Every structure is written in structure tokens, then in C-alpha cells.
Amino acid sequence: MSEDPETARQIAELSLDTRPLLVLDVDDVLMEFVRPFMLFLDAQGLELTLATFRLHGNIRDKKTGEALDREPVSALIDGFFAVQAEWQTPLEGAVGAIAELARQAEIVMLTAMPHRHRATRRAHLDRLGFPYPLLTTETAKGPAIRELRGMTARPVAFVDDIPHNLVSVRAAVSEAHLFHLMALPQMRSLLPPLPEQIEIVDDWREAEPRIAAALGI
């Protein structure tokens, strides 16, 4: 069972499906996050320095240069999610690529965010052309994907921009096909080398055929 009871409840609401399973992260995989978040911060006199691959510790006051403490940064992230529809747009090629994969695979979107923002994100994804089931989780993604897959031996692919999410899924579903995709591929320079068996894709034009091959569709 998922480590997050609310995520488990959401999974239980889905109809049983035996098709190959493709699970997709949302931020910087389907929708832009870093670029619009930087604009959101700029409007408040703040900037994201991206000295490391994390938000906490990297948001500074533009006038003083001082880094914000953890609590204000968390509040900013929460505030951004509340108004995400005003800022976030799809990655180039994502809508068409996912629609094509959905012809033969079950598509589920799995986003790490507070559950209270699920309805806002659901409505925005629908408007952008991503009508697939949406799950939110506040814990690790691996157990959720293990539960999503069910008891069948159907192939599974998972796409995320955060390495520890991919590692979590590898630990829970060892045979899952893992893909690392980022809206800003140049940010990979901020990451340590990715573990083996994680495929790097730079955009949806490259990702679609490789995911289809992995799922056998």
C-alpha cells in the first residue's frame, strides 16, 4: 500500500486497467515549473539563484542579497501552487506525445504536492490538454506506483525530473523503465551523475518513441 493514506484512497478510485502503465510527474515534466516560478518570485522582489538543485537556500531578496529561511520559502512554494494556473504552461510537445501514448497505455499523473492543491491542479491540467487521472502524494512515489501497477506483470514506465523520485520507484518496482526529463536540461549540471538504468531524455520529441519502445506499444 502507498505510504500516504490519501494517495492510496485516490488510487482506489481508479478503474482497474491491464494496459501498459505510464506514470508521469507534472512539474517540469508536463508543465513548466522553474521558469514560471522564477517570474513569480521576480514579481515579489525575489530571485532564484540555482546554485544547487534545490529551492530552499537558493531564494534571495534582490535588494539585500539575503537568502530566505526555510519557512518563507515553503510559504512561497505553497503560494505558487495556489495560483499555478496563472503561471504554468505545458512543455513543448507534451500534449501531443502523451495523447499518442494514451492510445495504447494507461496514463496516470503523479505529482508531489500538498493534497489541498489537487483540485486546482486538476482543473488547470484539464484546460491544458492533460485529461488523465491525477494523483497527489506527500510521501515517496515508489510505493504509490507499486500499488498503481497492481498484481499484473504489465510493463511500467515512469518519468520525473527529480532523481530521488526515480530511485524510489526503482526500489519499489525494480523492473520499471525510468526516464529523467527536465524542462531545463541544462540544470543537469547541478545534479550528481544519475544512477544506472535511468534513461536521459531532453524533450518529448525524444521521449515519446523511447517510452513507447519500453512499454512495447
C-alpha positions in Angstrom: 0.0 0.0 0.0 1.1 3.6 -0.6 2.8 5.2 2.3 0.4 8.2 2.0 -3.2 7.2 3.0 -4.7 9.9 0.8 -2.7 8.8 -2.2 -3.9 5.2 -1.5 -7.5 6.5 -1.4 -7.1 8.2 -4.8 -5.6 5.1 -6.3 -8.5 3.0 -5.1 -10.9 5.3 -7.0 -9.3 4.4 -10.3 -10.8 1.7 -12.6 -8.7 -1.5 -12.9 -6.6 -1.4 -16.0 -4.3 -4.1 -17.5 -2.7 -2.0 -20.3 1.0 -0.9 -20.0 1.3 1.8 -17.4 2.9 5.2 -17.9 3.2 7.4 -14.8 4.2 11.0 -15.2 5.4 13.6 -12.8 3.9 17.0 -13.5 6.2 19.9 -12.7 8.9 20.4 -15.3 7.8 17.1 -17.0 4.3 18.1 -18.3 4.2 21.7 -17.2 6.9 24.3 -16.8 7.8 25.0 -13.2 11.3 26.5 -12.7 10.9 29.3 -15.3 7.4 30.4 -14.2 8.4 30.1 -10.6 11.3 32.5 -11.2 8.9 35.0 -12.8 6.6 34.6 -9.8 9.5 35.4 -7.5 10.7 38.3 -9.5 7.2 39.9 -9.2 7.8 39.9 -5.4 11.4 41.3 -5.5 13.0 37.9 -5.1 15.3 35.7 -7.2 16.2 32.1 -7.6 20.0 31.7 -7.8 20.1 27.9 -8.7 23.5 27.5 -7.1 22.3 24.0 -6.2 19.4 21.8 -7.4 17.0 22.8 -4.7 14.7 25.7 -3.8 15.5 26.0 -0.1 18.6 28.1 0.4 18.6 29.5 -3.2 15.9 32.1 -3.0 17.2 35.6 -2.2 15.9 39.1 -1.7 17.1 41.1 -4.8 17.8 44.2 -2.8 19.7 42.8 0.1 21.0 39.5 -1.4 20.0 37.7 1.8 18.7 34.1 1.4 15.3 33.4 2.7 14.8 31.0 5.6 13.2 27.6 5.1 9.7 28.6 6.3 9.2 31.6 4.0 10.4 29.5 1.0 7.9 26.8 1.8 5.2 29.5 2.0 6.2 30.8 -1.4 6.0 27.4 -3.0 2.6 26.9 -1.4 1.5 30.3 -2.7 2.7 29.5 -6.2 0.7 26.2 -6.3 -2.4 28.2 -5.2 -2.1 30.4 -8.4 -0.4 27.9 -10.7 -3.0 28.4 -13.4 -1.7 32.0 -13.9 1.9 30.9 -14.5 2.4 27.3 -15.7 2.2 26.2 -19.3 2.9 22.8 -21.0 6.3 21.7 -22.1 6.7 21.8 -25.8 5.3 18.7 -27.5 4.0 17.2 -24.2 0.3 17.3 -25.0 0.6 15.6 -28.4 3.1 13.0 -27.2 1.1 11.9 -24.2 -2.1 11.8 -26.3 -0.3 9.4 -28.7 1.0 7.2 -25.9 -2.5 7.1 -24.3 -3.9 5.3 -27.4 -2.3 2.1 -26.0 -1.2 2.8 -22.4 -2.8 3.8 -19.2 -1.6 7.3 -18.3 -1.6 8.4 -14.7 -0.1 11.7 -13.5 1.6 11.6 -10.0 2.6 14.9 -8.5 4.4 15.6 -5.2 2.4 18.4 -3.7 0.1 19.1 -0.8 -3.3 17.3 -1.3 -5.2 20.5 -0.8 -3.9 21.8 -4.1 -5.2 18.8 -6.1 -8.4 20.4 -7.3 -6.6 23.5 -8.6 -4.1 21.4 -10.4 -6.7 19.1 -11.8 -8.7 21.9 -13.3 -5.5 23.5 -14.8 -4.3 20.3 -16.3 -7.7 19.7 -17.9 -7.5 23.2 -19.5 -4.0 22.5 -20.8 -5.0 19.2 -22.5 -3.9 16.6 -19.9 -7.2 14.9 -19.0 -5.6 11.8 -17.4 -6.1 10.7 -13.8 -4.2 12.8 -11.3 -2.8 11.6 -8.0 -1.1 13.7 -5.4 1.3 12.4 -2.8 3.1 13.9 0.2 5.5 10.9 0.6 7.7 8.7 -1.7 6.5 7.9 -5.2 7.7 4.3 -5.3 5.1 2.7 -3.2 2.3 4.6 -5.0 3.5 3.3 -8.4 3.8 -0.3 -7.0 0.2 0.0 -5.9 -0.9 1.5 -9.2 0.6 -1.3 -11.1 -1.4 -3.9 -9.2 -0.9 -7.6 -9.3 -0.4 -7.9 -13.1 3.1 -8.1 -14.7 2.3 -5.3 -17.1 5.2 -3.0 -18.1 5.6 0.2 -16.3 7.4 3.5 -17.2 7.9 6.5 -15.0 9.1 10.0 -16.0 10.3 12.5 -13.4 12.9 15.4 -13.2 13.9 14.6 -9.6 16.4 11.8 -9.2 15.3 10.6 -5.8 11.8 10.0 -7.1 13.2 7.8 -9.8 15.3 5.9 -7.3 12.3 5.5 -5.1 10.4 3.8 -7.9 13.4 1.6 -8.8 13.4 0.3 -5.2 9.6 -0.4 -5.3 9.2 -1.7 -8.8 12.6 -3.0 -9.9 11.7 -3.7 -13.5 10.2 -0.2 -14.1 11.6 1.7 -17.1 12.8 5.1 -15.7 13.2 8.3 -17.6 14.8 11.6 -16.5 13.3 14.6 -18.3 13.7 18.2 -17.3 12.1 21.4 -18.8 15.6 22.9 -18.5 18.1 20.1 -19.4 21.0 22.5 -18.6 20.1 22.1 -14.9 21.5 18.6 -15.0 24.9 20.2 -14.4 23.6 20.8 -10.8 22.9 17.1 -10.3 25.3 14.3 -9.4 25.5 11.5 -12.0 22.3 9.7 -12.4 22.2 6.1 -11.2 22.4 3.3 -13.8 19.2 2.2 -15.6 17.8 5.7 -15.7 17.4 6.9 -19.3 18.0 10.6 -20.0 15.7 12.3 -22.5 15.9 16.0 -23.3 12.4 16.7 -24.6 9.1 15.0 -25.5 10.1 14.5 -29.2 12.9 12.2 -27.9 10.9 10.8 -25.0 7.8 9.6 -26.9 9.4 6.8 -29.1 11.7 5.6 -26.3 8.8 5.3 -23.8 6.7 3.5 -26.4 9.5 1.1 -27.1 10.0 0.5 -23.3 6.3 -0.3 -22.9 6.1 -2.4 -26.0 3.4 -0.3 -27.7 
